[in-house]
Each structure stands twice: as C-alpha cells, then as structure tokens.
Amino acid sequence: MCVRKRIGTLTIIFLTALSLLFTHLYIAFYSPVSPNADNTVTFNVQKGTGFRVVASNLRDAGVIRDPESFIFIASILGAYKKVKAGEYELSGAMTPMEVLDSLVKGKVKRHLVTIPEGYDLRDIASALEREGLVDRDEFLSRAADSSFVRAVGVEGPTFEGYLFPDTYAFTRGMAVDEIITKMAERFKSVYFSEFEAEATKKGVGMRKLVTFASIIEKETGAPGERGLVSAVFHNRLKKGIKLQSDPTVIYGVKDFDGNISKRHLGAKSPYNTYVIYGLPPGPIASPGRASLRAVLSPDDSDALYFVSRNDGTHHFSNKLSDHNRAVNRYQRHMKTSGQAMNKG
C-alpha cells in the first residue's frame, strides 16, 4: 500500500508538473499581452541586432510579455538567427508565435506612395523623402547615373520620364536603386505590353514617345484635351513650327520660382522650345497612359495654337489671328499675344 501510495503521489506530482509546463508553454506561445487589436506599434529591427536585444525591445514596446519565454520559443523552433531587419507594425494583441512569424518571414510594414502623372524626378524624390523612404539628394544622384539607366534598359541619360506614375508599396530600408528599379520596371511593363508594338509600327522610339507624352502631360490636366494637344504638336512639327511649350522652358530653368518671363523664353537651353525646333532632348516628367496614348492617337484637328481659359481647359485655334483674339480674351494681362501657345 505504501508503494502504491508513493507511485500515486508521484504520478499526481508528475501530471501536475506536466500540466503546469503545458500551461506555461501555451501562455508563452499563444497568450497575447492585450486583447486590444488597435494597440499597434511601429517596431524597428536594425540589421545586426542580437535576438536577446530584439526580445527585450519587444517587451519594452508592449508587444510580448516575457523575453526569456520568447527566446525559448525561438530556440525550440530554430528561429533564433532568422529574424529579418526592417520596420514592422506589431500589436500587443498578437500572440508571441504571430510576432515571431512576422519577424522571421520579414513581414515588414509597407508604405503606399502614389506618384501622380506629371511628376518629374525632383517631385518624385521629394515625395519619397517625405515618407522617410529615401534621401532626396541620393535619389536624384542615382536617377541621373547613366550607367544605371542603361543597366535597367530605358532610353535616356537619366530616369526622367521612366519612373511610371502609379501607387507603390515600399518598405523603409529599401535601397534607392531598388526603389528606382521597381518604378522603371513598372514603366517597361506598361510600355512593352501596351505601346511598343504600335510605336514601332509608326516609327516612334521609346525616348521620343515618352518625351512627347511628357509635354502633353504637363500642358493639360483635362482628360478630354490630350488628343487635341497632341494634334497641335504633331501639326507644328510637320510644318516646322517651334512647339513653344512653356513646361519645356520651365524644366530647363534651375530653381524656377513660378513666374515665367521673357528672359526665360529667350534663354538658350536644349529644353527651350521657343528657341529650338522639334522636341527637347528628353522627357520633362513622367507621363501616364493617357498621354502616351495621345501621342500615338492624336485627334483629327488642324489646330496649331491653344491658350488657357484659366479654368483648367484651353481654347484651340487653327489660325494665328484667332489665337491672338483668344489670348486677348483669356490672358488680357499679357502684353504680347502671339508668343505662347499656352499661358497657364
């Protein structure tokens, strides 16, 4: 009886200890700090940070309860050295297993950035810097690296015009080259799937198409006008008339203050289409699909001029005399009526 009692007692102790162990492991693996799922924190794992430091920081951030238990879990699962650096969005409502899974699989926080049509490299660099994703100067330097441009496979000395306007998901810590490449590859995907065949058939190369489209993009924001603006430029090119596009002039002015002057219009610049004939040497911004399409499919129009109505739309004219009257009507403050196709 005594032996049986001892076996029974030991069995109870063993089962109790086993139960406590399972309870501890369950809490360690699956018990969150808080049921409040809205309690999220941004958590950074720096490259080279030891796992013990990561576990301690997670506790301090209120994401896990016990660093030692978390380390124990990682050791059992072989995840101790598999945590990936990056920025994470974690919550105290996540179980330790969910937290560990995020860190091991590198489920880093994504930042959605929308690049609108008509942004140039400087605009794009500023937008990405505001999101804390790049250093503006570094971005512009890499975007102007001609060897990098050639390696990615677009036509031009820089990436101007080839970073496609779209909404992107980037992560903090991404290399500048990776960000630029992702945007340029998006352009190539759109170009080769939607425009390359028709452009080749019409004898329009990638660079000419993007350059032409970038001017249309900057000239009008009215969707219904792109085909007409394209027709005007096509007509002027055929007749050997200078394009006289203000956005090209502005692009060539360093530190433009928002006010275009006669001095700007007369300045020698490869982008000043009041001085040069034909298209400028490269794009002045990133055009969207509609502007790229407008180059290849201009409206059937004999118009040679257009002027802003100051409401986002333009008045188009076939004759200079009609254009001058429109300028006088819509741009009375201008002293010279026949100079610009678009003042506004």
CORKARA-V52193 format. One record per residue. N is the residue number from 1. RES is the residue in one letter. PHI is phi in whole degrees, 0 to 359 (999 if undefined). OMEGA is omega in whole degrees, 0 to 359 (* if undefined). Layout:
BEGIN
[[N;RES;PHI;OMEGA] [N;RES;PHI;OMEGA]]
END
This chain:
BEGIN
[[1;M;999;182] [2;C;297;180] [3;V;294;180] [4;R;296;179] [5;K;296;179] [6;R;296;179] [7;I;298;180] [8;G;296;180] [9;T;297;180] [10;L;297;179] [11;T;297;179] [12;I;297;179] [13;I;298;181] [14;F;298;181] [15;L;295;178] [16;T;295;179] [17;A;296;179] [18;L;296;179] [19;S;297;179] [20;L;296;179] [21;L;296;180] [22;F;296;178] [23;T;297;180] [24;H;297;181] [25;L;294;179] [26;Y;297;179] [27;I;298;181] [28;A;297;185] [29;F;271;195] [30;Y;235;182] [31;S;262;179] [32;P;284;179] [33;V;288;185] [34;S;216;176] [35;P;280;183] [36;N;280;183] [37;A;291;181] [38;D;281;182] [39;N;277;182] [40;T;262;178] [41;V;226;173] [42;T;270;187] [43;F;237;181] [44;N;255;172] [45;V;248;180] [46;Q;284;179] [47;K;301;178] [48;G;90;180] [49;T;288;179] [50;G;292;184] [51;F;295;180] [52;R;296;178] [53;V;293;178] [54;V;300;180] [55;A;298;179] [56;S;296;179] [57;N;293;177] [58;L;296;177] [59;R;296;181] [60;D;298;180] [61;A;276;179] [62;G;79;182] [63;V;268;176] [64;I;235;183] [65;R;267;189] [66;D;228;180] [67;P;301;183] [68;E;295;177] [69;S;295;180] [70;F;294;177] [71;I;296;179] [72;F;299;179] [73;I;301;182] [74;A;299;180] [75;S;294;180] [76;I;300;185] [77;L;271;180] [78;G;69;184] [79;A;256;188] [80;Y;303;184] [81;K;249;184] [82;K;252;180] [83;V;292;182] [84;K;259;178] [85;A;293;177] [86;G;150;180] [87;E;256;184] [88;Y;240;172] [89;E;250;186] [90;L;241;182] [91;S;216;175] [92;G;293;178] [93;A;277;177] [94;M;280;175] [95;T;286;176] [96;P;306;178] [97;M;295;178] [98;E;293;178] [99;V;297;181] [100;L;297;179] [101;D;299;179] [102;S;298;183] [103;L;290;182] [104;V;286;181] [105;K;275;178] [106;G;66;179] [107;K;280;186] [108;V;287;180] [109;K;292;179] [110;R;259;178] [111;H;250;179] [112;L;276;180] [113;V;234;178] [114;T;259;176] [115;I;258;183] [116;P;287;172] [117;E;300;177] [118;G;92;175] [119;Y;287;172] [120;D;262;184] [121;L;301;180] [122;R;294;178] [123;D;296;182] [124;I;296;180] [125;A;300;180] [126;S;294;180] [127;A;297;180] [128;L;289;178] [129;E;293;178] [130;R;300;178] [131;E;274;180] [132;G;74;185] [133;L;261;181] [134;V;216;165] [135;D;268;187] [136;R;305;183] [137;D;295;178] [138;E;295;179] [139;F;300;182] [140;L;295;178] [141;S;295;181] [142;R;290;180] [143;A;291;179] [144;A;257;180] [145;D;278;186] [146;S;297;179] [147;S;292;176] [148;F;295;179] [149;V;301;180] [150;R;297;181] [151;A;297;180] [152;V;281;173] [153;G;96;172] [154;V;243;189] [155;E;259;177] [156;G;160;178] [157;P;284;178] [158;T;224;177] [159;F;272;180] [160;E;304;179] [161;G;90;187] [162;Y;253;174] [163;L;261;194] [164;F;295;177] [165;P;290;185] [166;D;191;173] [167;T;259;184] [168;Y;242;173] [169;A;252;179] [170;F;246;177] [171;T;238;177] [172;R;295;183] [173;G;104;175] [174;M;296;178] [175;A;292;179] [176;V;304;180] [177;D;299;180] [178;E;292;179] [179;I;295;180] [180;I;298;181] [181;T;299;180] [182;K;299;181] [183;M;288;179] [184;A;290;178] [185;E;294;176] [186;R;296;176] [187;F;301;182] [188;K;299;179] [189;S;300;180] [190;V;291;183] [191;Y;298;185] [192;F;287;181] [193;S;275;188] [194;E;243;189] [195;F;231;190] [196;E;300;183] [197;A;297;181] [198;E;292;179] [199;A;298;179] [200;T;297;179] [201;K;300;182] [202;K;267;177] [203;G;73;180] [204;V;251;179] [205;G;282;181] [206;M;305;185] [207;R;295;180] [208;K;295;180] [209;L;299;183] [210;V;291;179] [211;T;298;180] [212;F;301;183] [213;A;296;181] [214;S;294;179] [215;I;289;176] [216;I;301;181] [217;E;300;182] [218;K;281;184] [219;E;282;183] [220;T;214;175] [221;G;253;180] [222;A;272;184] [223;P;306;183] [224;G;286;184] [225;E;262;187] [226;R;300;179] [227;G;296;178] [228;L;289;177] [229;V;300;178] [230;S;300;180] [231;A;298;178] [232;V;302;182] [233;F;293;176] [234;H;299;181] [235;N;296;181] [236;R;291;178] [237;L;297;180] [238;K;296;182] [239;K;271;181] [240;G;71;178] [241;I;263;179] [242;K;300;182] [243;L;293;180] [244;Q;51;180] [245;S;257;181] [246;D;303;181] [247;P;302;178] [248;T;291;178] [249;V;297;182] [250;I;301;180] [251;Y;300;182] [252;G;275;181] [253;V;264;179] [254;K;286;179] [255;D;56;179] [256;F;299;186] [257;D;263;178] [258;G;100;181] [259;N;242;179] [260;I;275;186] [261;S;235;176] [262;K;299;178] [263;R;297;177] [264;H;297;183] [265;L;294;181] [266;G;259;184] [267;A;290;177] [268;K;281;180] [269;S;202;178] [270;P;296;180] [271;Y;258;181] [272;N;274;183] [273;T;280;167] [274;Y;274;182] [275;V;252;182] [276;I;270;173] [277;Y;262;177] [278;G;79;181] [279;L;282;172] [280;P;293;186] [281;P;291;181] [282;G;194;181] [283;P;298;178] [284;I;248;180] [285;A;187;178] [286;S;265;179] [287;P;277;175] [288;G;267;182] [289;R;304;186] [290;A;298;180] [291;S;287;175] [292;L;297;179] [293;R;295;182] [294;A;297;178] [295;V;298;183] [296;L;277;182] [297;S;227;179] [298;P;291;176] [299;D;295;176] [300;D;277;185] [301;S;210;176] [302;D;262;183] [303;A;301;179] [304;L;238;185] [305;Y;221;169] [306;F;205;180] [307;V;219;183] [308;S;290;172] [309;R;271;180] [310;N;69;177] [311;D;230;181] [312;G;95;178] [313;T;242;184] [314;H;227;173] [315;H;259;183] [316;F;252;182] [317;S;223;176] [318;N;270;185] [319;K;245;180] [320;L;297;180] [321;S;297;178] [322;D;293;179] [323;H;297;181] [324;N;298;177] [325;R;295;178] [326;A;294;177] [327;V;298;180] [328;N;297;181] [329;R;286;188] [330;Y;264;184] [331;Q;229;184] [332;R;300;182] [333;H;287;181] [334;M;276;181] [335;K;279;181] [336;T;248;188] [337;S;270;188] [338;G;263;188] [339;Q;282;190] [340;A;249;173] [341;M;283;186] [342;N;215;176] [343;K;245;179] [344;G;150;*]]
END
